[in-house]
Amino acid sequence: MQSKLAIGLLVLALVAMLLKGFTGCESNSNQPSTPTPVPIPFPEAAVPTFNEDSAFTFIQKQVAFGPRVPNTAAHKKCAAWLSSEFQRYGLSVIEQKFTAKHFKGEIFNCTNIIAQYKPEATKRILLSAHWDSRFMADKDTKNINQPIDGADDGASGVSVLLEIARLLAQTPPDVGVDLICFDAEDSGDDGGEAETWCLGSQHWSKNVHRPSYQPYYAILLDMVGAKGARFMKEGVSMQVAPAVVDKIWTLAASLGYGQYFVNTNGPGITDDHVFVIRNARIPMIDVISIPNDGEKLFGDYHHTHQDNISIIDKQVLKATGQVMAAVIWRTPK
């Protein structure tokens, strides 16, 4: 995603457009109005323990397939495994297959994987992540044209979804849950158009799997497992759903994870949530690690071969996963 960073007038203009669409103001009467659900409070309730060792194993399994680049054998095998894992935990799985054109001209065969818990429930929570990995190590100094493992950038967010799926099977909550693995997020042109990134979320947001879909919480997890992670309050999220961001960051602090979910406003990031907001009109927030304040906002490993299993910190996975579990199990029916 344009190094996943979009700051300045472009993002401000996009956010202004999104906010105008959400409010359905009179000056834009041709724009359909989408009510934004009022965030449900998080009352005290029993929350199952998120197992960071299990999540770590899920990352290892994804990385073991090889780089998960569309049109490769590793990508195809990993997709089948992800679907089977969600089904093993009793979730209903939709494999949303589609084709998308890579900015270099290749036609990608892609799959968004949508796992539904209690698909009949009307009150729903959406957690998402991207499951593909970068097709080149464009920020590295060697083997630049070789794909990367994407242990953090991709696999970490999916590992949280898989562990949440395991918990759903063990300790059923009162709300419906959708776990979506977006494909082809990391295939964009660094420095190019935003639309070259996030191909899976672009497709899903224009072809939502259920009509009138509007979850009470919609959360994107991206790069949520590396050492030194710091989850700032991402800029677009704070524009479209500040109450949701504040509630989740407050919840994280109450659980003892304030050192990761820092009470600091961050930049706007071009990530999957932008297209979900723009096209599906769902106010999704982005939990994304921004550990640095300098040029390399996403860490030295970002889009390099250093993004491998060695950079994963189980305690970061624990923090992310336990907060997400609390969001689900503390949301009243």
Secondary structure, DSSP 4 states (H G I P E B T S, - for coil): -GGG---SHHHHHHHHHHHHHHHT-GGGTTSPP-PPPPPPP------PPP-HHHHHHHHHHHHHT----TTSHHHHHHHHHHHHHHHHTT-EEEEEEEEEE-TTSPEEEEEEEEEEESTT-SSEEEEEEE----SS-TTSSSSTTS----IIIIIIHHHHHHHHHHHHHHS--SSEEEEEEE-S-S---TTS-GGGS-HHHHHHHHS-SSTT---SEEEEEES-SBTT--EEE-HHHHHH-HHHHHHHHHHHHHTT-TTTEEEEE-----SHHHHIIIII----EEEEB---SSS-TT-TTTTSTT-SGGGB-HHHHHHHHHHHHHHHHTS--
